[in-house]
Amino acid sequence: MLWTIISTLVVGTIIGLLGKAVAPGNRDNIPLWLVIVCGMVGAFAGSYLYAGLFNCDDMNNCTKGIDWWRHVWQIAAAAILVVGAATVTGRKKISA
């Protein structure tokens, strides 16, 4: 149980930061906790979309070995969520 929580936070952070990196435009104005949440939700959403569209029987491993295409879908979903979160929160940069 504790390992699941820790691994979800680590994967959510990595996927969220990668999603933030590939998101178009300036997305540096959202807090880190929101990036992590977008990463966790993007990881789940990307996995379910990938498994549903490509008829994978096993949710975790659709191919033998590392499923790189599933990770691409996770990052794309996180990028979409980061763009949406940046639009909704609308935090503005303070200019000096």
MDAnalysis code that builds the backbone (N, CA, C; Angstrom):
import MDAnalysis as mda
import numpy as np

u = mda.Universe.empty(288, n_residues=96, atom_resindex=np.repeat(np.arange(96), 3), trajectory=True)
u.add_TopologyAttr("name", ["N", "CA", "C"] * 96)
u.add_TopologyAttr("resid", np.arange(1, 97))
u.add_TopologyAttr("resname", ["MET", "LEU", "TRP", "THR", "ILE", "ILE", "SER", "THR", "LEU", "VAL", "VAL", "GLY", "THR", "ILE", "ILE", "GLY", "LEU", "LEU", "GLY", "LYS", "ALA", "VAL", "ALA", "PRO", "GLY", "ASN", "ARG", "ASP", "ASN", "ILE", "PRO", "LEU", "TRP", "LEU", "VAL", "ILE", "VAL", "CYS", "GLY", "MET", "VAL", "GLY", "ALA", "PHE", "ALA", "GLY", "SER", "TYR", "LEU", "TYR", "ALA", "GLY", "LEU", "PHE", "ASN", "CYS", "ASP", "ASP", "MET", "ASN", "ASN", "CYS", "THR", "LYS", "GLY", "ILE", "ASP", "TRP", "TRP", "ARG", "HIS", "VAL", "TRP", "GLN", "ILE", "ALA", "ALA", "ALA", "ALA", "ILE", "LEU", "VAL", "VAL", "GLY", "ALA", "ALA", "THR", "VAL", "THR", "GLY", "ARG", "LYS", "LYS", "ILE", "SER", "ALA"])
u.atoms.positions = np.array([
    [0.817, -1.195, 0.000],
    [0.000, 0.000, 0.000],
    [0.861, 1.259, 0.000],
    [1.843, 1.306, 0.899],
    [2.729, 2.465, 0.948],
    [3.546, 2.574, -0.336],
    [4.006, 1.426, -0.861],
    [4.777, 1.424, -2.108],
    [3.927, 1.942, -3.268],
    [2.642, 1.623, -3.300],
    [1.750, 2.107, -4.353],
    [1.624, 3.620, -4.295],
    [1.491, 4.173, -3.110],
    [1.375, 5.628, -2.967],
    [2.665, 6.316, -3.403],
    [3.790, 5.779, -2.965],
    [5.083, 6.374, -3.329],
    [5.317, 6.283, -4.829],
    [5.056, 5.127, -5.425],
    [5.284, 4.984, -6.865],
    [4.320, 5.848, -7.672],
    [3.084, 6.023, -7.191],
    [2.136, 6.904, -7.884],
    [2.616, 8.348, -7.852],
    [3.145, 8.794, -6.725],
    [3.677, 10.159, -6.639],
    [4.898, 10.344, -7.541],
    [5.779, 9.360, -7.580],
    [6.978, 9.463, -8.418],
    [6.599, 9.469, -9.894],
    [5.740, 8.523, -10.293],
    [5.320, 8.462, -11.704],
    [4.528, 9.711, -12.072],
    [3.662, 10.172, -11.180],
    [2.896, 11.396, -11.449],
    [3.784, 12.609, -11.626],
    [4.846, 12.690, -10.817],
    [5.786, 13.800, -10.949],
    [6.524, 13.741, -12.280],
    [7.019, 12.582, -12.632],
    [7.773, 12.431, -13.888],
    [6.878, 12.689, -15.088],
    [5.721, 12.042, -15.136],
    [4.804, 12.220, -16.270],
    [4.312, 13.661, -16.332],
    [4.019, 14.269, -15.179],
    [3.566, 15.664, -15.158],
    [4.615, 16.626, -15.667],
    [5.868, 16.439, -15.235],
    [6.946, 17.315, -15.705],
    [7.218, 17.117, -17.196],
    [7.142, 15.871, -17.662],
    [7.298, 15.633, -19.104],
    [6.131, 16.235, -19.882],
    [4.928, 16.117, -19.339],
    [3.765, 16.736, -19.980],
    [3.874, 18.248, -20.013],
    [4.402, 18.825, -18.943],
    [4.613, 20.273, -18.899],
    [5.672, 20.699, -19.911],
    [6.699, 19.850, -20.084],
    [7.772, 20.170, -21.023],
    [7.300, 20.150, -22.468],
    [6.391, 19.235, -22.813],
    [5.945, 19.148, -24.208],
    [4.699, 19.989, -24.477],
    [4.102, 20.570, -23.447],
    [2.924, 21.414, -23.640],
    [3.325, 22.684, -24.394],
    [2.516, 23.097, -25.351],
    [2.859, 24.296, -26.117],
    [2.698, 25.565, -25.294],
    [3.509, 26.547, -25.586],
    [3.399, 27.847, -24.926],
    [4.099, 27.890, -23.592],
    [3.856, 28.954, -22.855],
    [4.483, 29.159, -21.562],
    [3.574, 28.591, -20.474],
    [3.977, 27.462, -19.902],
    [3.172, 26.811, -18.870],
    [3.902, 26.801, -17.531],
    [4.776, 27.772, -17.303],
    [5.533, 27.825, -16.064],
    [4.772, 28.484, -14.933],
    [3.554, 28.891, -15.175],
    [2.832, 29.648, -14.165],
    [1.870, 28.801, -13.344],
    [1.986, 27.464, -13.374],
    [1.142, 26.637, -12.517],
    [2.004, 25.999, -11.435],
    [1.456, 25.784, -10.256],
    [2.255, 25.240, -9.150],
    [2.636, 23.779, -9.377],
    [3.685, 23.351, -8.695],
    [4.192, 21.993, -8.852],
    [3.170, 20.949, -8.438],
    [2.395, 21.208, -7.384],
    [1.415, 20.220, -6.946],
    [0.382, 19.968, -8.029],
    [0.034, 21.001, -8.810],
    [-0.935, 20.837, -9.889],
    [-0.323, 20.062, -11.055],
    [0.956, 20.252, -11.296],
    [1.655, 19.476, -12.329],
    [1.662, 17.999, -11.944],
    [1.897, 17.705, -10.656],
    [1.904, 16.314, -10.192],
    [0.516, 15.689, -10.323],
    [-0.517, 16.441, -9.966],
    [-1.882, 15.928, -10.110],
    [-2.201, 15.667, -11.581],
    [-1.819, 16.597, -12.456],
    [-2.027, 16.391, -13.893],
    [-1.261, 15.169, -14.384],
    [-0.073, 14.951, -13.851],
    [0.713, 13.784, -14.228],
    [0.076, 12.485, -13.785],
    [-0.447, 12.449, -12.562],
    [-1.098, 11.231, -12.074],
    [-2.370, 10.935, -12.869],
    [-3.195, 11.950, -13.079],
    [-4.424, 11.750, -13.849],
    [-4.093, 11.413, -15.305],
    [-3.071, 12.075, -15.851],
    [-2.655, 11.782, -17.225],
    [-2.122, 10.373, -17.388],
    [-1.417, 9.869, -16.373],
    [-0.908, 8.501, -16.426],
    [-2.063, 7.498, -16.473],
    [-3.060, 7.697, -15.615],
    [-4.217, 6.801, -15.629],
    [-5.021, 6.942, -16.916],
    [-5.310, 8.182, -17.320],
    [-6.119, 8.411, -18.515],
    [-5.411, 7.901, -19.766],
    [-4.113, 8.179, -19.882],
    [-3.359, 7.701, -21.041],
    [-3.310, 6.193, -21.118],
    [-3.159, 5.534, -19.968],
    [-3.140, 4.068, -19.951],
    [-4.483, 3.493, -20.375],
    [-5.573, 4.045, -19.844],
    [-6.894, 3.539, -20.205],
    [-7.228, 3.802, -21.664],
    [-6.886, 4.982, -22.174],
    [-7.132, 5.270, -23.590],
    [-6.341, 4.340, -24.490],
    [-5.078, 4.141, -24.161],
    [-4.222, 3.264, -24.956],
    [-4.742, 1.831, -24.949],
    [-5.074, 1.326, -23.759],
    [-5.576, -0.047, -23.653],
    [-6.920, -0.200, -24.354],
    [-7.771, 0.812, -24.261],
    [-9.077, 0.740, -24.908],
    [-9.009, 0.821, -26.422],
    [-8.150, 1.688, -26.929],
    [-8.065, 1.863, -28.382],
    [-7.345, 0.722, -29.086],
    [-6.388, 0.110, -28.406],
    [-5.595, -0.934, -29.045],
    [-5.913, -2.326, -28.514],
    [-7.044, -2.472, -27.827],
    [-7.563, -3.755, -27.358],
    [-6.530, -4.581, -26.600],
    [-5.919, -3.981, -25.597],
    [-4.966, -4.702, -24.753],
    [-5.749, -5.465, -23.690],
    [-5.450, -6.745, -23.562],
    [-6.116, -7.544, -22.538],
    [-5.606, -7.192, -21.152],
    [-4.294, -7.003, -21.037],
    [-3.682, -6.666, -19.757],
    [-3.461, -5.168, -19.711],
    [-4.020, -4.496, -18.713],
    [-3.939, -3.035, -18.618],
    [-2.500, -2.546, -18.485],
    [-1.653, -3.293, -17.791],
    [-0.313, -2.800, -17.520],
    [0.676, -3.085, -18.640],
    [0.595, -4.215, -19.282],
    [1.568, -4.562, -20.317],
    [0.854, -4.986, -21.586],
    [0.832, -4.104, -22.560],
    [0.209, -4.427, -23.841],
    [1.216, -5.060, -24.787],
    [2.481, -4.938, -24.492],
    [3.528, -5.540, -25.304],
    [4.494, -6.274, -24.392],
    [5.377, -7.026, -24.980],
    [6.426, -7.679, -24.205],
    [7.493, -6.630, -23.890],
    [7.919, -6.546, -22.646],
    [8.936, -5.565, -22.266],
    [8.311, -4.229, -21.906],
    [9.073, -3.172, -22.115],
    [8.608, -1.823, -21.776],
    [7.659, -1.341, -22.868],
    [6.505, -0.885, -22.465],
    [5.486, -0.423, -23.410],
    [5.656, 1.081, -23.635],
    [6.539, 1.449, -24.568],
    [6.869, 2.859, -24.799],
    [5.685, 3.648, -25.330],
    [4.847, 3.023, -26.160],
    [3.713, 3.761, -26.704],
    [2.703, 4.128, -25.624],
    [2.559, 3.303, -24.610],
    [1.676, 3.637, -23.494],
    [2.184, 4.881, -22.776],
    [3.500, 4.976, -22.622],
    [4.080, 6.148, -21.961],
    [3.896, 7.408, -22.809],
    [3.963, 7.269, -24.117],
    [3.713, 8.419, -24.999],
    [2.280, 8.908, -24.816],
    [1.340, 7.976, -24.724],
    [-0.054, 8.357, -24.502],
    [-0.237, 9.012, -23.138],
    [0.472, 8.529, -22.127],
    [0.384, 9.126, -20.795],
    [0.909, 10.560, -20.797],
    [2.036, 10.785, -21.464],
    [2.621, 12.123, -21.520],
    [1.721, 13.071, -22.307],
    [1.130, 12.584, -23.396],
    [0.216, 13.421, -24.180],
    [-1.012, 13.808, -23.354],
    [-1.559, 12.852, -22.606],
    [-2.713, 13.157, -21.749],
    [-2.330, 14.162, -20.665],
    [-1.142, 13.994, -20.077],
    [-0.683, 14.944, -19.059],
    [-0.465, 16.329, -19.651],
    [0.063, 16.404, -20.873],
    [0.267, 17.700, -21.526],
    [-1.059, 18.411, -21.750],
    [-2.073, 17.671, -22.163],
    [-3.399, 18.257, -22.367],
    [-3.953, 18.761, -21.040],
    [-3.759, 17.978, -19.983],
    [-4.240, 18.395, -18.666],
    [-3.476, 19.603, -18.135],
    [-2.167, 19.680, -18.400],
    [-1.371, 20.840, -17.966],
    [-1.848, 22.098, -18.677],
    [-2.110, 22.002, -19.967],
    [-2.624, 23.151, -20.715],
    [-3.983, 23.580, -20.150],
    [-4.845, 22.598, -19.890],
    [-6.151, 22.911, -19.309],
    [-6.039, 23.531, -17.928],
    [-5.148, 23.003, -17.101],
    [-4.963, 23.543, -15.749],
    [-4.397, 24.954, -15.794],
    [-3.470, 25.205, -16.708],
    [-2.892, 26.548, -16.823],
    [-3.942, 27.545, -17.302],
    [-4.841, 27.081, -18.154],
    [-5.902, 27.956, -18.651],
    [-6.913, 28.259, -17.552],
    [-7.282, 27.244, -16.784],
    [-8.297, 27.412, -15.751],
    [-7.781, 28.230, -14.570],
    [-6.564, 27.917, -14.115],
    [-6.042, 28.628, -12.940],
    [-5.698, 30.058, -13.286],
    [-5.116, 30.281, -14.447],
    [-4.848, 31.634, -14.912],
    [-3.948, 32.461, -14.030],
    [-3.014, 31.825, -13.337],
    [-2.061, 32.586, -12.525],
    [-1.194, 33.435, -13.440],
    [-1.052, 34.678, -13.120],
    [-0.263, 35.579, -13.947],
    [1.118, 35.786, -13.366],
    [2.090, 35.976, -14.228],
    [3.445, 36.300, -13.789],
    [3.479, 37.747, -13.325],
    [4.186, 37.988, -12.247],
    [4.352, 39.347, -11.746],
    [5.584, 39.929, -12.408],
    [5.394, 41.001, -13.134],
    [6.527, 41.632, -13.811],
    [7.066, 42.755, -12.934],
    [8.375, 42.847, -12.896],
    [9.016, 43.858, -12.043],
    [9.209, 45.160, -12.755],
])
